Structures are given as structure tokens and as C-alpha cells.
Amino acid sequence: MPPLSLEDRVAALEQEVQQLKAEKNGAPAKDAWKKTIGIFTDDPGMLEIFDEALKIREADRAKARHQFREADRAKARRRSRKSKKAKK
């Protein structure tokens, strides 16, 4: 690969300086999120944490489903009582 021209090298440096200034000012660099893709791939510790998080979330979902079913049953009982009282 032939060496870069002076203009190309200066352009690359200017771009890098601009990116560093943006990061310093608290603004994330453009497309900074792309740097995080794959950083936890095949990390046994993180895979264990992810698996545990999935278990916790599924337990939360099951609890919510149970609460909704109970609320529906209670609502049905109230309706049933009201209809029985109305018939009397």
C-alpha cells in the first residue's frame, strides 16, 4: 500500500481531532454505539448475567399474568354478585 499523501494524513487528523473535541464536550461521537457491538460476545460471565436477567424477567411476566387473571376473576365475581342482587 503506497504511503498516504500529506493532504490525506491531515484530513484524517482533522477528523480525529473533531471527534475527540465532540467527545470531550460530552456529546457522543457519531456512531459511537457501534463500538459496543459484540463486546460481550462469548464472555462467560456476561452470558451468565444475561441468562439470570432473562429468568428474572420471565418471573416478572408470570407474576403479572397471575395478577391480571386474579383481577379478572375478582371483576367477574363482582359482576355476578351485582346481577344476583339486581334479580332479587
N, C-alpha and C positions, 0 to 999 in steps of 0.2 A: 504494500500500500504506500503510495507516494506521500511524502510529508505534506501536512496542511499548509495552505498559504497563510500569510500573515493576516490577511483580511478574515479568513475563516476562523483562525485562532482567536482574533479579537472579538468577532461576533459571538463565538462560543463563550468567551469570558464575560462579555456583556450580559448575555442571557443568564449565566450562572450568578452574576452579581445581582441582577434584577430579582432572581428567585430568592437569594439569600436576604435581600432587603425586605421582600414581602414576608418571609418567614419571621424575620426579626420584628416586624411591626405587628405581629400577631395574626396576620392573615395567612391561612394555609396556602402553600404553593399550589399552582394549578395542577389538578390531577394527583394531589398528594395521597389521596385514598388508595390509588393504585399500588403504592409501595407496600401496603399492608396485605395485599392478596397473597395467600399461601404461606404467611409467616408461621402459622401454627400447623401446617401440614405434617402429618406423621409424628407430631410431638406427643409421646405417650401421656404425659402429664395433662396436656390440654385436652386430649381425646377423653381422658377420664373425667375431666371437669365438664366437658360438653355432654357426655353421657349422663352424668349426675344432674345436670341442668335440665335435660330432656325428661328425666324421671320426675323431677320436682314439678315441672310444667304440666306433665300428664296428670300427676296427682291433683294439682290445682284444677285442671279441667274436670276431672272426675268429681271433685268436691262441688264445683259449680253446677254440674249436671244434676247431682243429687239434690242440691238446694233448690234448683228450679223445679225438679219433679215434686219435691215436698211442697213447694209453694203452689204448684198446680193442684195437688191433692187437697190442700187446705182450701183453696179457692172453690174447688168442686164441692167440698163438704159444706162450705158457707152457702153456696147456691142451693144445695139440696135442702138445707135447713130452712132457708128463706121460702123455697117453693112449698115445703111442708106446712109452714106457718100460714102461707097465703091460702092454702087449701082448707085450712081449719076454719 
